[in-house]
Each structure stands twice: as structure tokens, then as C-alpha cells.
């Protein structure tokens, strides 16, 4: 009998998207093909502790996205450099065996920004998703937009502000971006810390709010149009899903609309687009994926202006896997069911790892 692959599902984390990660992990855990894989649940609490969780009760209030939380009554563990996947017990605790591959279903800072990816590379472990560079670039909206712009990919107008600088006034900003405008932390996802400003007072309040989450924030022009999303899957030969459309019932596609309010948005999958326009979305999604050196998976978000112009809004290198998340829904509509999608992502992670291990790391 073939030995099952031990998959470390790494979830939770210190970011403001902690609860989103818990929901994603629950879905990934439930969808994992038990004929091929053995799950190992490693939750990271909000202080950064790694906890080896019991499968029977790793989440509390799991059915309520507003109350869901990590079970803290678990053993503290660590993953150390060059450990080859060994999960080490802390404070004299026993080692818990090794994992063969990690699915870091973490969203936001300290998980999706290259930090955990770097640790997993040091631990000599294959992991699902993009590598260090693409994760960091994809997380930082300022860097991401500059890379896309310089590669000829159409994006909206934006400005970058640092916390140590005196922010310009609303009038000066709107002369460049128009009004209203959006204010966002540069390194955050799931619409956390985002606000829409129509006047000086809302602008100042939005800047203060965004700087609570990051030392660098971006100001973006308001783009009137449809919100489209496209999922990408693969390593050297990435493929794009059918495009989907988000029709938000909120003022914009906020955190609540994405994860807490089941009626917060209508997801039109596939999006109602002419075949030529759908193909353009798919082509631009794959190009964005390649420009940012992504591997494994990403979701590319677009605006489609009323005049037909297509703009890339952003990329999400570890999109949500909750039961109302677009990434798995898009692939299901394209012909890859949830369980098969998880299996494919793990296979891609192992394939990349084996190719990287074949490379020389020293001279001679």
C-alpha cells in the first residue's frame, strides 16, 4: 500500500485576515483526498505561536464566520531550518514526526508576503503557492503596480504615501486621481483597512485608518465599471479559469461582503462576456501571473470600464478558500472540482520542489 503524503495545513496567523484563514483551512481540510493525503493541522494564533491541532476540534464556533476561532488548547510546536519537515515540540515536548509538503493557507502579512515561504524554503520543504519573490511583490500593492505598469499591463492611476511623510491635501491628490478615490494599506488583503473618500474629512480619516495596518499606503483612482476575477493555476504552463464577476451589494467589495455577509455580493460565474472579451481577461491574467513570477496559484482581479477598457486591479497569491470564495468556484465552473483542485496544487508544489532541488547551490 502506497504511503500517504503528509500535508501540513498551516493556517491562522498574525494578520488581520486571521479569521479568513481559519475558514479557508476548514474547507481545505474537509476537501483533502484522504486516499492520497494525511492532513496535519498547524494553527498559528494571533500572537504568532504555532500549535499542533487535534483534527477533531481544531476550530471553535467553526460554523459562524463572525465567531470562528482557533482552539488554543493545543501543543506548541516549531519548524526549524533544514528540519526536512520535522515538527519539533517546544518546552521539552516530543517531536511530532515530519510533513512532506505544506499548504500555507495564510492570508495577508506574515503568511502571504514571502515571510513563511522563506521559512519553508529554509526548512527544505515543498509548499503550495508562489515563492518568496512573487509572494512579496504580490502582497505589496505599490511594488506590484509598478512592476505591472513597467511591463505594459494596463492599471489604474495611483499614488504612494509613507507614514513618515506629510500627506498631501485632498485637493492636490484629486487633481491627479480624481474624486472619489480609494485609500488602501499597501500590504494587506481582503479589503482590510480600505476606505472610499469623497472629501477632505473622509480622506484624512481614511489615511489614518490605512496607516494603522501598514507604514506605506496607496491612493487609487475610483474606476467605474464591472469587477471581474480570473483564477490562474500552474507552474511553467499556467492556465486561466473562466472569468467571474463580482456584483457587490455593498458600496464596494468590503471584508464583510467577502467573508461575513452571504448576501454581500452576487458572484456571476462565468461572467457574462463576449467570447473575445473573456479570452482577453484570461490572457491578461496569465500575463500578470508570469510578470510577477508566480507559481502554483493566484487570482487576478480586473476592472472593465464602460468603454470596454480592461484594467488589472491586483493579484492575490493566496486567495481565499472559504465556501463563498471565488478561486475554487471559478475552477469548479471551469471543470476542476474542489478536491481535484487541492490535489493539483499539492502536485504542483512537489514538482517545483523537485526541480529546485536538482539545481546546484554552490560552485564547483
Secondary structure as the mmCIF struct_conf table of DSSP 4:
data_model
#
loop_
_struct_conf.conf_type_id
_struct_conf.id
_struct_conf.beg_label_comp_id
_struct_conf.beg_label_asym_id
_struct_conf.beg_label_seq_id
_struct_conf.end_label_comp_id
_struct_conf.end_label_asym_id
_struct_conf.end_label_seq_id
HELX_LH_PP_P HELX_LH_PP_P1 UNK A 2 UNK A 4
STRN STRN1 UNK A 5 UNK A 12
BEND BEND1 UNK A 14 UNK A 15
TURN_TY1_P TURN_TY1_P1 UNK A 16 UNK A 17
HELX_RH_AL_P HELX_RH_AL_P1 UNK A 18 UNK A 31
BEND BEND2 UNK A 32 UNK A 32
TURN_TY1_P TURN_TY1_P2 UNK A 34 UNK A 36
STRN STRN2 UNK A 37 UNK A 44
TURN_TY1_P TURN_TY1_P3 UNK A 46 UNK A 47
BEND BEND3 UNK A 48 UNK A 48
STRN STRN3 UNK A 50 UNK A 52
HELX_RH_3T_P HELX_RH_3T_P1 UNK A 55 UNK A 57
BEND BEND4 UNK A 58 UNK A 58
STRN STRN4 UNK A 59 UNK A 60
BEND BEND5 UNK A 61 UNK A 61
TURN_TY1_P TURN_TY1_P4 UNK A 62 UNK A 63
TURN_TY1_P TURN_TY1_P5 UNK A 65 UNK A 67
STRN STRN5 UNK A 69 UNK A 70
BEND BEND6 UNK A 74 UNK A 74
STRN STRN6 UNK A 75 UNK A 79
TURN_TY1_P TURN_TY1_P6 UNK A 81 UNK A 82
TURN_TY1_P TURN_TY1_P7 UNK A 84 UNK A 85
STRN STRN7 UNK A 86 UNK A 86
STRN STRN8 UNK A 87 UNK A 89
BEND BEND7 UNK A 90 UNK A 90
TURN_TY1_P TURN_TY1_P8 UNK A 91 UNK A 92
HELX_LH_PP_P HELX_LH_PP_P2 UNK A 93 UNK A 95
STRN STRN9 UNK A 98 UNK A 98
BEND BEND8 UNK A 100 UNK A 100
STRN STRN10 UNK A 101 UNK A 104
BEND BEND9 UNK A 108 UNK A 108
TURN_TY1_P TURN_TY1_P9 UNK A 109 UNK A 111
BEND BEND10 UNK A 112 UNK A 114
HELX_RH_AL_P HELX_RH_AL_P2 UNK A 115 UNK A 122
TURN_TY1_P TURN_TY1_P10 UNK A 123 UNK A 124
STRN STRN11 UNK A 126 UNK A 127
BEND BEND11 UNK A 128 UNK A 129
HELX_RH_AL_P HELX_RH_AL_P3 UNK A 132 UNK A 139
HELX_RH_AL_P HELX_RH_AL_P4 UNK A 141 UNK A 150
TURN_TY1_P TURN_TY1_P11 UNK A 151 UNK A 152
STRN STRN12 UNK A 155 UNK A 155
STRN STRN13 UNK A 158 UNK A 162
TURN_TY1_P TURN_TY1_P12 UNK A 163 UNK A 164
BEND BEND12 UNK A 165 UNK A 165
HELX_LH_PP_P HELX_LH_PP_P3 UNK A 166 UNK A 169
HELX_RH_AL_P HELX_RH_AL_P5 UNK A 170 UNK A 177
BEND BEND13 UNK A 179 UNK A 180
STRN STRN14 UNK A 181 UNK A 185
BEND BEND14 UNK A 186 UNK A 187
TURN_TY1_P TURN_TY1_P13 UNK A 190 UNK A 193
STRN STRN15 UNK A 195 UNK A 197
BEND BEND15 UNK A 198 UNK A 199
HELX_RH_AL_P HELX_RH_AL_P6 UNK A 200 UNK A 211
TURN_TY1_P TURN_TY1_P14 UNK A 212 UNK A 213
BEND BEND16 UNK A 215 UNK A 215
STRN STRN16 UNK A 216 UNK A 221
STRN STRN17 UNK A 225 UNK A 234
BEND BEND17 UNK A 235 UNK A 235
TURN_TY1_P TURN_TY1_P15 UNK A 236 UNK A 237
STRN STRN18 UNK A 239 UNK A 240
STRN STRN19 UNK A 244 UNK A 248
BEND BEND18 UNK A 249 UNK A 252
HELX_RH_AL_P HELX_RH_AL_P7 UNK A 255 UNK A 255
HELX_RH_PI_P HELX_RH_PI_P1 UNK A 256 UNK A 260
TURN_TY1_P TURN_TY1_P16 UNK A 262 UNK A 263
BEND BEND19 UNK A 264 UNK A 264
STRN STRN20 UNK A 265 UNK A 269
BEND BEND20 UNK A 270 UNK A 270
HELX_RH_AL_P HELX_RH_AL_P8 UNK A 275 UNK A 291
TURN_TY1_P TURN_TY1_P17 UNK A 292 UNK A 293
STRN STRN21 UNK A 296 UNK A 305
TURN_TY1_P TURN_TY1_P18 UNK A 306 UNK A 307
BEND BEND21 UNK A 308 UNK A 308
STRN STRN22 UNK A 310 UNK A 316
TURN_TY1_P TURN_TY1_P19 UNK A 317 UNK A 318
BEND BEND22 UNK A 322 UNK A 322
TURN_TY1_P TURN_TY1_P20 UNK A 323 UNK A 324
HELX_RH_AL_P HELX_RH_AL_P9 UNK A 326 UNK A 334
TURN_TY1_P TURN_TY1_P21 UNK A 335 UNK A 335
HELX_RH_AL_P HELX_RH_AL_P10 UNK A 338 UNK A 357
TURN_TY1_P TURN_TY1_P22 UNK A 358 UNK A 358
BEND BEND23 UNK A 359 UNK A 359
BEND BEND24 UNK A 362 UNK A 362
#
